[in-house]
Amino acid sequence: MLPICYQIRDESLLNLRKTSTQAVGINLLSVVAGTVIGTWVAVPPTQERQEILSIQPILIGVGIGELVGLILALVIIWFTRDEQKKT
């Protein structure tokens, strides 16, 4: 009985590790995308002088990226948990 419990525990830990790695990856990509969008809003490519007048648009972009990343990560965790319950 004990080896079966260890096998179930190991499979669960492996699934959790995969899910959390996906969630962290999505969150990282969202922050990078938010920073790029925020910087693009703060300093548009058509602007003649490339100077940042305010850091606020960059922070707003990063915040939006974080929120999108959180939502995507929660959706992925939710769907993978539902798939695990079906099997």
C-alpha positions as CSV (number, residue, x, y, z in Angstrom):
1,M,0.0,0.0,0.0
2,L,2.8,2.4,0.8
3,P,4.5,2.3,-2.6
4,I,1.1,3.1,-4.2
5,C,0.8,6.2,-1.9
6,Y,4.3,7.3,-2.9
7,Q,3.5,6.9,-6.6
8,I,0.3,8.9,-6.3
9,R,2.2,11.6,-4.3
10,D,5.0,11.8,-6.9
11,E,2.6,12.1,-9.8
12,S,0.7,14.8,-8.0
13,L,3.9,16.7,-7.3
14,L,5.0,16.4,-10.9
15,N,1.7,17.7,-12.1
16,L,1.8,20.6,-9.7
17,R,5.4,21.4,-10.8
18,K,4.3,21.5,-14.5
19,T,1.3,23.6,-13.8
20,S,3.2,26.1,-11.7
21,T,6.0,26.4,-14.3
22,Q,3.4,27.2,-16.9
23,A,1.8,29.8,-14.7
24,V,5.1,31.5,-13.9
25,G,6.1,31.5,-17.6
26,I,2.8,33.1,-18.6
27,N,3.1,35.7,-15.9
28,L,6.7,36.5,-16.9
29,L,5.7,36.9,-20.6
30,S,2.8,39.1,-19.5
31,V,5.0,41.4,-17.5
32,V,7.5,41.7,-20.4
33,A,4.6,42.4,-22.8
34,G,3.2,45.0,-20.4
35,T,6.5,46.7,-20.0
36,V,7.0,46.8,-23.8
37,I,3.5,48.2,-24.3
38,G,3.9,50.7,-21.5
39,T,7.2,51.9,-22.9
40,W,5.7,52.2,-26.4
41,V,2.9,54.3,-25.0
42,A,5.3,56.5,-23.0
43,V,7.7,57.0,-25.9
44,P,5.9,56.4,-29.2
45,P,8.0,55.4,-32.1
46,T,6.9,58.5,-34.1
47,Q,8.2,60.8,-31.3
48,E,11.2,62.8,-32.6
49,R,13.2,62.9,-29.3
50,Q,13.3,59.6,-27.5
51,E,12.9,60.8,-23.9
52,I,10.5,59.5,-21.3
53,L,8.5,62.4,-19.8
54,S,6.6,60.2,-17.3
55,I,7.0,56.7,-15.9
56,Q,3.3,56.4,-15.2
57,P,2.4,54.8,-18.6
58,I,5.1,52.2,-18.1
59,L,3.8,51.3,-14.7
60,I,0.2,51.1,-16.0
61,G,1.5,48.8,-18.8
62,V,3.3,46.6,-16.3
63,G,0.2,46.5,-14.0
64,I,-2.1,45.5,-16.9
65,G,0.4,42.8,-17.9
66,E,0.5,41.5,-14.4
67,L,-3.3,41.3,-14.2
68,V,-3.5,39.6,-17.6
69,G,-0.8,37.1,-16.5
70,L,-2.6,36.4,-13.3
71,I,-5.9,35.7,-15.1
72,L,-4.1,33.5,-17.7
73,A,-2.3,31.6,-15.0
74,L,-5.4,30.9,-13.0
75,V,-7.3,29.7,-16.1
76,I,-4.4,27.3,-17.0
77,I,-4.3,26.0,-13.4
78,W,-8.1,25.6,-13.4
79,F,-8.2,23.7,-16.8
80,T,-5.3,21.4,-15.9
81,R,-7.0,20.6,-12.5
82,D,-10.2,19.7,-14.3
83,E,-8.3,17.4,-16.7
84,Q,-6.6,15.8,-13.8
85,K,-10.0,15.1,-12.1
86,K,-11.3,13.4,-15.3
87,T,-8.4,10.9,-15.4
